[in-house]
Amino acid sequence: MSERDWPENGELVVCTVKDVKDFAAFVNLDEYPGRVGLIPISEVATGWIKYIRDHIREGQKVVCKVLHVDPSRGHIDLSLKDVNEHQRREKIREWKNESKARKWIGFAAAAAGEKAEDLEAAIYSRYGDLYSVFEDIVTGEDTAASLPVSPAAKAALEQVARENVKIPRVTVSGTLVLTSSKPDGVNIIRRALRSAEPKVPGVDIELTYVGAPNYRIKVTAGNYKAAEKAIEKAASAAIGVIERAGGEGRFVKKHKSGKVA
């Protein structure tokens, strides 16, 4: 959702198809209440179109690219064909998140005895959108803590966030190969494994014995960048301990898994 009254050229917008004619489709811009846009038949799909209703229909939810805006005439020209599937999915996801965030802000405002629009304005001033504040709250980011809102509103936002937001998690795993020929080699390997479990905020590290000399290391974090950084740090720590004690260590392979709730 946007604070602006009109969309900008090049912006992706979520629309609901209002009326389909032989030459064009008229849509309501969901993020700009009261605004109607036009999709010429040439912008509905690539190639020659025999029947426009084969490509777009009344009541359909679509994502369009803004081609031209003329506020003085109330005209908004849109393109459906210029939006690829990845852009469409991402925009719909963003729009759904903003819709949920607006509802959650209403809950928080009611609990704090404040106006929802005042909270929205404060969040927009810091983030430029509504959903990000809820992600920041559940991940412990400092930005949320510095919001220009009352303590009661801040507490209400935090409660709503923790009750509703589930941050996706990703995992990266690999195998540590640790060997030592020293008489106390078992203890050396134990020390190396302990060093492979550093405390990293927001990251979970799990070590599993696979069978000598292999040890599985799995890292779960909020994104792949954080997970890979943590697993490299953990593996390097373990290998450093084993090598300083005269043994050998190596990190074999990393595997990425999809996001989990």
MARRO-678388 format. One record per residue: residue in three letters; x, y, z of N, C-alpha, C in turn. Coordinates in pm, 1 decimal. Layout:
% MARRO-678388
  type      n.c1      n.c2      n.c3     ca.c1     ca.c2     ca.c3      c.c1      c.c2      c.c3
   ALA         X         Y         Z         X         Y         Z         X         Y         Z
...
***
This chain:
% MARRO-678388
  type      n.c1      n.c2      n.c3     ca.c1     ca.c2     ca.c3      c.c1      c.c2      c.c3
   MET      84.9    -119.4       0.0       0.0       0.0       0.0      88.0     123.8       0.0
   SER      40.2     228.2     -58.5     121.6     349.0     -71.1      49.8     469.0     -12.2
   GLU     131.0     566.3      35.4      72.5     690.6      84.8      38.5     784.3     -30.3
   ARG      94.5     759.7    -148.6      70.8     847.3    -262.1     -70.1     830.5    -318.1
   ASP    -121.1     937.8    -380.8    -254.6     933.5    -440.4    -254.3     868.2    -577.5
   TRP    -139.3     876.0    -645.6    -128.5     822.4    -781.2      -5.0     733.2    -791.2
   PRO     -12.5     627.4    -872.8     106.4     543.6    -892.7     208.3     615.0    -980.7
   GLU     329.2     562.4    -986.2     434.2     621.0   -1067.7     460.0     535.3   -1191.2
   ASN     511.2     597.7   -1296.0     547.5     523.3   -1416.5     648.0     413.0   -1382.7
   GLY     622.6     293.1   -1433.9     711.3     179.9   -1408.4     676.3      98.9   -1285.8
   GLU     587.4     150.3   -1203.2     547.3      80.2   -1080.9     459.9     -41.5   -1114.2
   LEU     473.7    -146.8   -1034.6     385.4    -262.9   -1047.1     269.4    -243.7    -950.2
   VAL     147.5    -267.8    -998.4      28.3    -245.8    -916.6     -64.4    -366.8    -924.6
   VAL    -130.8    -395.7    -814.2    -230.2    -502.5    -809.6    -365.5    -443.9    -849.0
   CYS    -433.1    -509.8    -941.0    -559.2    -458.0    -992.6    -667.2    -565.8    -993.7
   THR    -792.3    -521.6    -987.9    -906.9    -610.1   -1005.1    -978.4    -568.3   -1132.9
   VAL    -995.3    -663.6   -1223.1   -1056.3    -631.9   -1352.1   -1202.7    -594.1   -1332.0
   LYS   -1235.3    -474.7   -1377.8   -1369.4    -418.7   -1360.2   -1458.7    -443.9   -1480.9
   ASP   -1405.1    -421.6   -1601.3   -1486.2    -432.7   -1722.9   -1394.3    -466.3   -1840.0
   VAL   -1436.5    -559.9   -1923.8   -1357.0    -599.3   -2039.5   -1433.8    -565.7   -2166.0
   LYS   -1373.8    -483.2   -2250.8   -1431.0    -446.7   -2379.8   -1351.3    -515.8   -2490.1
   ASP   -1396.6    -499.7   -2613.4   -1325.3    -561.3   -2725.1   -1187.4    -501.4   -2746.0
   PHE   -1169.0    -374.3   -2706.8   -1045.6    -302.6   -2735.6    -957.0    -280.3   -2612.9
   ALA   -1010.1    -305.7   -2492.7    -934.3    -274.3   -2371.5   -1001.7    -336.0   -2249.4
   ALA    -928.6    -333.6   -2138.3    -984.6    -377.2   -2010.0    -967.7    -263.0   -1910.7
   PHE   -1071.5    -241.7   -1830.2   -1067.9    -139.6   -1726.2   -1053.2    -209.0   -1591.4
   VAL    -961.9    -158.2   -1509.4    -932.7    -222.8   -1381.5    -932.8    -121.4   -1267.6
   ASN    -967.3    -168.2   -1149.3    -953.4     -88.4   -1027.5    -816.4    -116.3    -968.0
   LEU    -743.9     -11.8    -929.9    -613.9     -28.4    -866.4    -634.6     -49.8    -716.5
   ASP    -611.0    -171.9    -670.6    -641.2    -208.8    -532.1    -564.4    -125.5    -430.7
   GLU    -443.3     -82.9    -466.9    -360.1      -7.5    -372.4    -386.3     142.8    -376.9
   TYR    -468.8     185.3    -471.7    -502.8     326.2    -485.2    -654.7     338.5    -498.0
   PRO    -724.3     335.2    -384.1    -871.4     336.4    -385.0    -928.7     448.6    -470.2
   GLY   -1023.7     412.9    -554.8   -1088.1     511.3    -640.0   -1021.0     531.6    -774.1
   ARG    -901.1     475.8    -792.0    -829.3     493.2    -918.6    -861.9     379.0   -1013.8
   VAL    -888.8     414.6   -1139.4    -920.2     317.1   -1243.8    -815.9     328.1   -1353.4
   GLY    -767.3     214.3   -1400.2    -669.1     212.9   -1506.6    -721.3     142.3   -1630.3
   LEU    -653.2     166.5   -1743.0    -692.8     107.5   -1870.1    -578.0      24.8   -1925.7
   ILE    -610.0     -98.7   -1966.5    -512.3    -185.1   -2032.8    -554.7    -197.8   -2178.7
   PRO    -486.1    -131.6   -2271.4    -521.5    -146.8   -2412.4    -502.2    -291.5   -2455.8
   ILE    -576.1    -334.8   -2556.4    -566.2    -473.5   -2600.6    -423.3    -508.4   -2641.2
   SER    -347.8    -411.0   -2691.6    -209.3    -435.8   -2732.6    -117.4    -462.9   -2614.1
   GLU    -163.2    -427.8   -2490.7     -83.0    -448.1   -2370.0    -135.0    -562.1   -2283.8
   VAL    -233.8    -634.5   -2333.5    -289.9    -747.2   -2256.5    -201.2    -870.0   -2266.8
   ALA    -153.3    -899.4   -2388.5     -69.3   -1017.6   -2409.5      17.2    -995.4   -2532.1
   THR     125.0   -1073.0   -2543.7     210.8   -1063.0   -2661.0     144.6   -1132.9   -2779.2
   GLY     177.1   -1088.1   -2896.8     120.4   -1150.2   -3016.2     -18.4   -1097.3   -3048.6
   TRP     -77.0   -1155.9   -3153.0    -209.8   -1113.1   -3197.1    -317.4   -1172.2   -3107.6
   ILE    -412.4   -1088.3   -3066.8    -521.0   -1131.5   -2978.7    -651.4   -1133.9   -3057.8
   LYS    -710.5   -1251.3   -3067.4    -838.1   -1263.3   -3138.4    -953.5   -1228.4   -3046.3
   TYR    -953.7   -1291.4   -2926.5   -1058.7   -1263.9   -2827.6    -991.4   -1219.4   -2698.1
   ILE   -1016.2   -1096.1   -2659.0    -950.0   -1042.2   -2539.7    -986.7   -1120.7   -2414.5
   ARG   -1107.9   -1176.0   -2411.7   -1151.3   -1249.4   -2293.2   -1083.4   -1386.2   -2279.1
   ASP   -1009.1   -1425.8   -2377.3    -925.8   -1545.7   -2362.4    -806.1   -1517.8   -2272.7
   HIS    -777.6   -1388.7   -2249.0    -658.6   -1349.7   -2172.4    -689.9   -1276.1   -2042.9
   ILE    -806.6   -1215.7   -2034.4    -841.8   -1138.6   -1915.8    -993.3   -1137.7   -1900.6
   ARG   -1039.3   -1140.0   -1774.6   -1184.2   -1147.8   -1751.6   -1223.2   -1065.6   -1629.0
   GLU   -1350.0   -1028.7   -1623.3   -1401.3    -949.8   -1510.7   -1380.9   -1024.7   -1379.2
   GLY   -1343.8    -950.4   -1275.7   -1324.4   -1007.6   -1143.4   -1187.6   -1066.8   -1120.0
   GLN   -1107.7   -1077.7   -1222.4    -974.6   -1136.6   -1210.8    -879.4   -1041.7   -1138.7
   LYS    -790.4   -1098.6   -1058.0    -686.4   -1020.7    -990.6    -560.2   -1027.9   -1076.3
   VAL    -509.0    -913.5   -1118.7    -391.7    -911.3   -1206.4    -287.8    -812.9   -1152.6
   VAL    -165.2    -830.9   -1197.4     -57.0    -737.2   -1165.9     -16.3    -669.2   -1295.8
   CYS     -17.3    -537.2   -1296.0      13.7    -460.0   -1415.8     130.9    -365.2   -1391.0
   LYS     193.2    -325.0   -1500.6     297.6    -223.2   -1495.9     238.8     -91.1   -1541.3
   VAL     267.6      14.0   -1466.2     216.3     147.0   -1500.2     298.2     204.2   -1615.5
   LEU     230.4     238.5   -1723.7     296.3     295.2   -1840.8     294.0     447.6   -1840.9
   HIS     179.5     504.3   -1802.6     165.9     650.8   -1806.2      55.4     694.5   -1711.2
   VAL      79.9     802.8   -1640.6     -17.7     857.9   -1546.6     -41.2    1004.3   -1580.4
   ASP    -167.9    1040.4   -1593.5    -205.0    1180.2   -1619.1    -311.0    1220.9   -1516.5
   PRO    -269.1    1270.5   -1399.2    -364.7    1307.0   -1294.5    -465.0    1413.4   -1339.3
   SER    -423.7    1503.4   -1425.6    -514.2    1610.7   -1467.9    -634.3    1556.6   -1544.2
   ARG    -615.0    1448.6   -1614.2    -723.7    1387.0   -1689.8    -778.2    1261.4   -1621.5
   GLY    -710.6    1220.7   -1514.0    -754.7    1100.9   -1442.6    -724.3     972.4   -1515.8
   HIS    -622.2     973.7   -1601.2    -589.4     857.7   -1683.3    -469.7     781.0   -1626.6
   ILE    -481.6     648.3   -1626.1    -369.9     560.9   -1589.8    -364.0     450.5   -1694.3
   ASP    -256.8     448.5   -1773.6    -238.9     345.2   -1875.0    -151.5     233.8   -1818.2
   LEU    -193.6     110.6   -1841.4    -127.4      -4.2   -1780.4     -89.9    -109.5   -1884.6
   SER       4.0    -196.0   -1846.4      41.0    -310.1   -1929.5      35.6    -437.1   -1846.4
   LEU     -28.8    -537.7   -1899.9     -31.7    -669.7   -1836.3      80.2    -756.7   -1890.7
   LYS     109.6    -742.5   -2018.7     207.7    -830.3   -2082.6     351.5    -802.0   -2038.0
   ASP     377.6    -681.4   -1984.3     513.1    -645.5   -1943.5     551.0    -697.9   -1805.3
   VAL     461.9    -774.8   -1742.4     488.3    -829.5   -1609.4     513.2    -979.3   -1622.6
   ASN     632.3   -1025.5   -1582.6     659.7   -1169.2   -1591.0     608.3   -1242.3   -1467.7
   GLU     615.6   -1372.8   -1470.3     556.5   -1453.9   -1363.4     624.6   -1429.9   -1229.7
   HIS     755.9   -1414.5   -1229.6     827.2   -1388.1   -1104.0     783.1   -1255.2   -1044.1
   GLN     774.0   -1152.1   -1128.0     729.8   -1021.5   -1079.5     587.3   -1028.6   -1025.5
   ARG     503.3   -1103.3   -1094.7     363.7   -1116.6   -1051.4     355.5   -1181.8    -913.5
   ARG     429.0   -1291.7    -894.6     425.6   -1361.1    -765.1     477.0   -1272.6    -652.8
   GLU     589.8   -1203.7    -678.6     647.9   -1118.9    -575.2     556.3   -1002.5    -538.6
   LYS     492.8    -942.9    -639.3     403.6    -830.7    -612.8     280.0    -875.8    -535.3
   ILE     225.2    -989.8    -570.6     109.0   -1042.3    -498.0     146.7   -1073.4    -353.6
   ARG     265.4   -1130.1    -334.5     310.9   -1160.2    -198.4     324.9   -1032.0    -117.4
   GLU     386.4    -930.1    -178.6     403.5    -801.1    -111.5     268.8    -738.3     -77.8
   TRP     175.6    -743.9    -173.0      43.5    -685.0    -153.0     -31.6    -756.4     -41.0
   LYS     -23.7    -888.6     -36.9     -89.8    -964.5      69.6     -29.5    -930.1     205.1
   ASN     103.6    -917.1     209.3     169.1    -880.9     335.2     125.6    -743.0     383.2
   GLU     115.2    -648.0     290.3      72.7    -514.1     327.5     -71.8    -513.9     377.4
   SER    -156.8    -596.0     315.2    -296.3    -605.3     358.4    -304.3    -661.5     500.0
   LYS    -224.0    -764.1     528.1    -220.7    -821.5     662.5    -166.6    -720.5     762.7
   ALA     -62.0    -649.1     722.1      -0.8    -551.7     812.8     -98.5    -440.9     849.2
   ARG    -177.9    -396.1     751.8    -275.9    -290.9     779.7    -378.5    -340.2     883.5
   LYS    -419.0    -465.2     871.2    -513.9    -521.4     967.4    -449.1    -531.6    1105.8
   TRP    -324.1    -576.8    1110.9    -254.9    -589.2    1238.8    -235.5    -453.4    1305.5
   ILE    -206.4    -351.9    1225.8    -190.3    -216.7    1281.7    -322.3    -169.9    1341.7
   GLY    -433.9    -206.8    1278.2    -564.5    -173.4    1334.7    -582.8    -236.9    1471.4
   PHE    -540.1    -363.8    1485.4    -549.1    -432.2    1614.9    -463.1    -360.2    1719.5
   ALA    -339.9    -326.8    1679.4    -247.8    -260.6    1772.9    -299.6    -124.0    1813.9
   ALA    -354.9     -50.3    1718.8    -407.1      83.1    1749.6    -522.6      74.3    1847.8
   ALA    -611.0     -22.9    1827.3    -724.9     -39.9    1917.5    -677.1     -75.1    2058.6
   ALA    -576.7    -162.4    2066.7    -524.9    -203.1    2197.3    -456.1     -88.1    2269.4
   ALA    -392.8       1.9    2192.4    -319.9     113.8    2252.9    -406.8     237.9    2268.1
   GLY    -530.2     232.8    2217.3    -617.8     348.7    2224.4    -573.8     462.7    2135.5
   GLU    -515.5     429.0    2020.5    -467.8     531.5    1928.6    -530.1     514.1    1790.8
   LYS    -504.9     609.4    1700.9    -559.9     603.4    1566.8    -470.0     519.8    1476.5
   ALA    -531.5     430.0    1399.2    -455.0     343.5    1310.3    -376.7     425.2    1208.0
   GLU    -436.7     532.4    1156.9    -367.9     612.5    1055.3    -242.7     679.8    1110.1
   ASP    -244.6     712.1    1242.1    -125.9     773.3    1301.8     -11.6     671.8    1310.0
   LEU     -45.5     547.2    1345.7      56.4     442.7    1350.8     110.7     413.5    1211.3
   GLU      21.0     408.4    1113.7      63.9     383.1     976.1     161.2     490.3     928.8
   ALA     128.6     615.7     958.1     214.7     726.0     915.4     352.9     715.1     979.6
   ALA     356.8     677.9    1106.7     485.3     665.0    1176.6     568.9     551.6    1116.9
   ILE     502.6     441.3    1083.2     573.5     327.1    1025.9     622.3     359.5     885.4
   TYR     536.7     423.7     805.2     576.1     464.9     670.5     698.7     555.3     674.5
   SER     702.1     645.3     772.7     813.2     741.1     779.5     946.4     671.7     802.8
   ARG     943.7     555.6     865.9    1066.3     483.5     897.5    1099.4     375.0     794.9
   TYR     995.5     308.9     742.4    1017.8     193.2     656.3     980.0     212.4     510.0
   GLY     880.3     293.7     482.8     831.7     305.5     346.4     729.5     200.2     310.0
   ASP     701.6     109.5     402.1     595.2      10.1     387.0     547.5     -27.6     526.7
   LEU     445.7    -113.0     535.3     388.2    -146.2     665.6     436.3    -279.5     722.1
   TYR     464.3    -375.3     636.4     492.7    -511.5     683.3     630.1    -525.0     748.2
   SER     728.0    -449.4     698.4     865.8    -468.4     744.5     882.3    -449.3     894.6
   VAL     803.1    -361.1     954.5     816.8    -338.5    1098.4     787.3    -464.9    1177.1
   PHE     690.4    -544.6    1129.8     656.2    -667.8    1201.3     766.8    -771.7    1188.0
   GLU     831.4    -776.1    1070.9     946.8    -865.4    1054.9    1060.5    -822.8    1147.1
   ASP    1086.2    -693.0    1153.6    1193.8    -643.1    1238.9    1169.2    -676.8    1385.7
   ILE    1044.9    -667.1    1427.5    1012.3    -694.4    1567.8    1044.3    -839.3    1603.3
   VAL    1002.7    -932.6    1520.9    1024.2   -1074.1    1554.7    1168.9   -1117.3    1535.8
   THR    1246.9   -1041.5    1456.6    1388.0   -1075.8    1440.4    1478.4    -993.4    1531.5
   GLY    1417.9    -902.8    1610.6    1494.4    -826.5    1707.8    1574.8    -711.5    1651.6
   GLU    1536.1    -660.0    1535.1    1609.7    -548.2    1475.4    1587.6    -419.5    1555.1
   ASP    1692.6    -335.3    1559.2    1686.4    -210.7    1635.9    1592.7    -107.8    1573.3
   THR    1568.9    -118.4    1442.3    1486.6     -18.5    1375.0    1347.6      -9.7    1436.2
   ALA    1290.4    -126.6    1466.4    1156.8    -128.8    1525.5    1155.8     -61.8    1661.9
   ALA    1263.0     -80.1    1738.0    1269.4     -22.9    1872.5    1270.4     129.2    1870.3
   SER    1316.3     188.0    1758.9    1326.8     334.1    1751.6    1208.5     398.4    1679.5
   LEU    1099.9     326.2    1663.2     982.0     383.4    1598.0     930.3     504.2    1676.3
   PRO     891.4     611.8    1607.6     839.9     730.7    1676.4     693.8     714.9    1716.8
   VAL     668.0     618.0    1805.0     532.0     594.5    1854.9     537.2     583.0    2006.6
   SER     422.1     588.3    2069.6     414.6     581.4    2215.0     455.2     443.5    2265.1
   PRO     498.1     432.6    2391.3     531.0     301.8    2448.7     414.0     203.6    2440.7
   ALA     292.1     252.7    2459.2     175.0     164.2    2452.5     157.4     108.9    2311.3
   ALA     175.4     194.1    2212.0     163.2     150.3    2072.4     274.0      53.4    2037.2
   LYS     393.5      80.9    2085.0     506.6      -6.8    2056.1     483.9    -145.3    2117.2
   ALA     434.0    -147.9    2239.6     406.1    -275.9    2304.7     296.4    -352.2    2231.0
   ALA     195.7    -279.7    2184.7      86.2    -344.1    2111.5     135.4    -399.7    1978.5
   LEU     219.6    -326.1    1908.8     276.1    -374.4    1783.0     360.0    -499.8    1805.4
   GLU     438.4    -499.1    1912.7     522.3    -615.3    1943.2     437.6    -738.2    1972.4
   GLN     330.9    -721.2    2046.4     244.4    -834.2    2078.6     178.1    -890.1    1952.4
   VAL     127.3    -800.9    1868.7      62.6    -844.4    1744.4     162.7    -916.4    1654.6
   ALA     284.8    -864.2    1647.4     387.1    -925.5    1562.1     418.5   -1067.4    1609.4
   ARG     438.1   -1083.7    1738.0     476.7   -1215.7    1789.8     362.3   -1316.7    1780.3
   GLU     240.2   -1266.7    1774.3     126.1   -1357.0    1762.9      97.7   -1397.3    1618.4
   ASN     144.8   -1318.3    1522.4     102.7   -1339.9    1383.9     213.2   -1367.0    1282.3
   VAL     334.0   -1318.3    1307.2     437.5   -1327.8    1204.5     526.5   -1449.5    1226.2
   LYS     538.8   -1529.0    1122.5     629.0   -1642.9    1121.8     736.2   -1616.5    1016.4
   ILE     859.6   -1597.1    1060.6     967.9   -1568.3     968.3    1018.9   -1698.8     908.0
   PRO    1024.2   -1708.1     774.9    1076.6   -1829.7     712.2    1221.4   -1853.8     753.3
   ARG    1259.5   -1980.9     760.9    1395.9   -2016.2     796.4    1454.7   -2105.4     687.6
   VAL    1583.2   -2096.5     669.1    1650.5   -2180.2     570.8    1761.2   -2257.9     640.6
   THR    1802.1   -2369.2     580.5    1909.1   -2449.1     639.7    2020.2   -2471.5     539.1
   VAL    2141.8   -2474.2     590.2    2260.4   -2509.1     513.0    2333.8   -2614.8     592.5
   SER    2372.3   -2722.1     526.2    2440.2   -2829.2     599.2    2561.5   -2878.2     521.9
   GLY    2650.0   -2947.1     592.2    2770.0   -3002.5     530.3    2832.1   -3103.3     624.4
   THR    2948.2   -3154.3     585.9    3013.6   -3257.5     665.0    3154.2   -3213.8     703.5
   LEU    3182.3   -3220.0     831.6    3316.8   -3196.2     882.3    3388.8   -3330.3     889.0
   VAL    3510.1   -3335.4     836.0    3592.9   -3456.7     844.2    3710.3   -3423.0     936.1
   LEU    3710.4   -3483.6    1053.6    3810.7   -3451.5    1155.2    3886.5   -3577.7    1196.0
   THR    4018.9   -3573.1    1187.0    4100.4   -3689.1    1227.2    4217.6   -3643.4    1313.3
   SER    4256.0   -3729.8    1406.8    4372.1   -3703.6    1491.5    4434.7   -3837.3    1529.6
   SER    4567.1   -3847.0    1511.6    4638.2   -3970.8    1546.2    4702.0   -3962.9    1684.6
   LYS    4678.6   -3854.1    1755.5    4735.4   -3836.7    1889.1    4667.4   -3931.4    1989.0
   PRO    4738.9   -3966.0    2097.0    4678.4   -4053.1    2199.0    4548.4   -3997.1    2256.9
   ASP    4541.8   -3866.6    2267.8    4420.0   -3802.7    2319.5    4334.9   -3746.6    2206.0
   GLY    4341.0   -3812.6    2091.3    4270.8   -3765.5    1972.8    4121.2   -3747.7    1993.1
   VAL    4060.6   -3836.2    2073.0    3916.4   -3826.4    2097.5    3882.5   -3694.4    2165.6
   ASN    3963.3   -3657.1    2264.1    3937.8   -3531.5    2334.7    3962.9   -3410.6    2244.3
   ILE    4063.7   -3421.6    2156.4    4092.5   -3312.0    2063.1    3973.4   -3289.6    1970.6
   ILE    3917.5   -3399.6    1921.4    3802.4   -3388.6    1831.6    3682.2   -3331.0    1906.5
   ARG    3667.1   -3369.1    2031.3    3556.5   -3312.8    2110.8    3571.6   -3162.9    2126.0
   ARG    3694.9   -3117.9    2152.0    3717.8   -2973.3    2164.1    3688.7   -2902.9    2031.4
   ALA    3726.6   -2966.2    1922.5    3702.4   -2907.0    1791.1    3552.4   -2894.2    1764.9
   LEU    3477.0   -2995.6    1801.0    3332.5   -2991.9    1778.9    3265.9   -2886.7    1866.3
   ARG    3314.6   -2872.0    1990.6    3258.4   -2768.6    2077.4    3282.5   -2630.3    2018.6
   SER    3398.8   -2611.3    1956.6    3429.8   -2480.6    1898.1    3345.1   -2453.3    1774.2
   ALA    3283.1   -2558.8    1718.2    3199.9   -2543.9    1598.6    3057.7   -2503.7    1632.9
   GLU    3032.9   -2469.9    1756.9    2899.6   -2426.8    1797.6    2904.5   -2287.4    1859.1
   PRO    2952.8   -2189.5    1783.5    2957.9   -2052.2    1837.1    2816.6   -1996.6    1854.5
   LYS    2803.3   -1905.4    1946.1    2673.8   -1841.7    1968.4    2656.3   -1727.9    1866.7
   VAL    2563.0   -1746.9    1774.6    2535.5   -1645.7    1673.1    2388.2   -1608.6    1683.6
   PRO    2354.8   -1481.8    1713.4    2214.1   -1441.1    1728.8    2131.2   -1477.0    1605.1
   GLY    2016.3   -1539.4    1629.6    1924.6   -1573.2    1521.1    1964.5   -1694.0    1439.8
   VAL    2070.0   -1764.7    1482.9    2119.4   -1880.3    1407.9    2125.3   -2002.2    1499.5
   ASP    2078.2   -2115.4    1450.7    2085.3   -2241.8    1524.6    2187.3   -2333.0    1456.8
   ILE    2280.1   -2388.5    1534.7    2382.7   -2477.7    1481.5    2367.3   -2614.1    1547.8
   GLU    2360.5   -2717.5    1466.3    2340.8   -2853.1    1517.4    2448.7   -2945.2    1461.2
   LEU    2514.1   -3020.0    1549.4    2617.3   -3114.5    1508.6    2568.6   -3257.3    1533.1
   THR    2593.1   -3344.1    1437.3    2549.1   -3482.5    1447.5    2662.3   -3576.6    1408.3
   TYR    2685.0   -3680.5    1488.8    2788.1   -3780.5    1458.3    2735.6   -3872.6    1348.4
   VAL    2807.6   -3880.3    1237.2    2766.3   -3963.5    1125.3    2839.3   -4096.8    1129.0
   GLY    2961.2   -4093.7    1166.6    3048.0   -4212.0    1168.2    3189.2   -4164.0    1141.5
   ALA    3282.4   -4197.7    1233.8    3418.7   -4146.1    1225.5    3475.8   -4165.6    1084.7
   PRO    3538.0   -4058.9    1033.8    3569.1   -3928.2    1095.2    3471.4   -3818.5    1054.6
   ASN    3346.9   -3855.8    1018.2    3251.4   -3759.9     963.2    3151.1   -3709.9    1067.2
   TYR    3129.2   -3578.1    1066.1    3034.2   -3514.5    1156.6    2949.9   -3416.4    1075.5
   ARG    2819.0   -3434.2    1079.5    2729.4   -3346.7    1004.6    2706.1   -3217.9    1083.3
   ILE    2715.4   -3106.7    1013.1    2688.1   -2976.8    1073.8    2573.5   -2911.7     996.6
   LYS    2470.9   -2869.8    1068.4    2354.2   -2806.9    1006.5    2329.2   -2672.0    1071.7
   VAL    2310.2   -2571.4     987.9    2286.1   -2434.6    1035.8    2150.1   -2387.6     985.4
   THR    2070.2   -2334.4    1074.6    1939.0   -2280.2    1039.6    1938.0   -2131.0    1071.4
   ALA    1896.5   -2051.1     973.6    1896.4   -1905.9     992.5    1783.7   -1844.0     911.7
   GLY    1772.7   -1711.9     920.4    1665.7   -1641.8     851.4    1686.9   -1626.0     702.3
   ASN    1811.9   -1637.8     656.5    1841.0   -1627.3     514.0    1969.5   -1702.2     484.5
   TYR    1993.4   -1730.8     355.3    2109.2   -1809.7     316.4    2241.3   -1739.5     346.2
   LYS    2244.4   -1607.9     332.4    2368.1   -1535.9     358.6    2412.6   -1555.0     503.2
   ALA    2318.2   -1539.6     596.5    2350.9   -1557.3     738.8    2387.5   -1701.6     769.0
   ALA    2314.7   -1796.1     707.3    2340.9   -1937.8     732.2    2478.8   -1977.9     681.5
   GLU    2513.3   -1933.4     561.7    2642.5   -1970.6     504.5    2758.1   -1905.3     580.8
   LYS    2738.0   -1783.2     625.4    2841.4   -1716.6     704.3    2865.6   -1792.0     835.0
   ALA    2756.6   -1837.9     897.8    2768.3   -1908.8    1025.1    2832.3   -2045.9    1007.3
   ILE    2796.3   -2116.6     899.4    2851.9   -2251.0     881.8    3000.6   -2243.9     847.9
   GLU    3040.7   -2141.5     772.6    3182.8   -2122.7     742.6    3260.4   -2091.5     870.9
   LYS    3201.5   -2008.3     955.2    3265.9   -1972.8    1082.3    3279.8   -2095.4    1172.1
   ALA    3172.9   -2175.3    1179.8    3174.5   -2294.5    1264.2    3276.0   -2396.7    1212.9
   ALA    3276.4   -2420.3    1082.0    3368.9   -2518.2    1025.0    3514.0   -2473.2    1042.4
   SER    3539.3   -2345.3    1018.6    3675.6   -2292.7    1032.2    3726.1   -2305.5    1176.0
   ALA    3636.2   -2281.8    1272.1    3674.7   -2292.2    1413.4    3715.2   -2435.4    1447.8
   ALA    3636.0   -2531.8    1403.0    3664.8   -2672.0    1432.5    3794.1   -2716.5    1366.0
   ILE    3812.1   -2679.3    1239.2    3932.4   -2719.2    1166.1    4055.9   -2654.4    1228.2
   GLY    4041.6   -2530.3    1273.6    4153.6   -2462.2    1338.0    4199.5   -2534.6    1462.6
   VAL    4106.5   -2579.6    1545.3    4141.5   -2651.1    1669.4    4212.0   -2782.0    1636.7
   ILE    4157.7   -2857.1    1541.0    4214.4   -2988.1    1510.0    4353.1   -2975.5    1448.8
   GLU    4374.2   -2873.7    1362.1    4504.1   -2856.7    1297.8    4609.5   -2807.0    1395.1
   ARG    4569.8   -2719.2    1487.1    4666.6   -2671.5    1586.5    4713.4   -2782.9    1678.8
   ALA    4631.4   -2887.5    1688.3    4667.8   -3002.1    1773.3    4735.4   -3111.9    1691.3
   GLY    4772.6   -3081.0    1567.7    4844.8   -3177.7    1486.5    4757.7   -3272.3    1406.7
   GLY    4626.7   -3250.2    1405.9    4537.6   -3336.7    1329.6    4502.0   -3274.9    1195.1
   GLU    4403.4   -3334.6    1130.5    4360.2   -3285.4    1000.5    4209.7   -3264.0    1000.6
   GLY    4168.7   -3160.8     929.7    4025.7   -3133.1     920.9    3990.7   -3067.9     788.3
   ARG    3872.8   -3096.4     740.0    3823.5   -3032.8     618.1    3671.4   -3030.8     618.6
   PHE    3618.7   -2934.4     546.5    3474.1   -2919.1     533.9    3437.1   -2965.7     393.8
   VAL    3358.8   -3072.3     385.4    3340.7   -3139.6     258.7    3245.5   -3070.6     164.1
   LYS    3123.0   -3051.8     203.9    3023.9   -3004.5     108.0    2910.1   -2935.4     179.9
   LYS    2853.6   -2836.3     114.3    2738.3   -2767.2     170.4    2614.3   -2803.1      89.8
   HIS    2502.2   -2812.3     158.7    2374.4   -2839.1      95.4    2274.3   -2734.8     141.3
   LYS    2198.5   -2681.8      48.4    2093.4   -2585.8      83.6    1960.2   -2655.3      83.1
   SER    1877.0   -2619.4     179.1    1739.4   -2669.3     178.3    1644.4   -2551.6     165.5
   GLY    1521.0   -2580.3     134.9    1421.7   -2473.2     119.3    1386.3   -2409.6     250.2
   LYS    1301.0   -2307.1     239.3    1257.7   -2235.1     358.6    1160.2   -2318.8     439.7
   VAL    1174.3   -2308.0     570.8    1082.5   -2377.2     660.2    1019.9   -2275.5     753.0
   ALA     904.4   -2307.7     807.1     836.3   -2213.8     895.6     905.4   -2209.6    1028.8
***
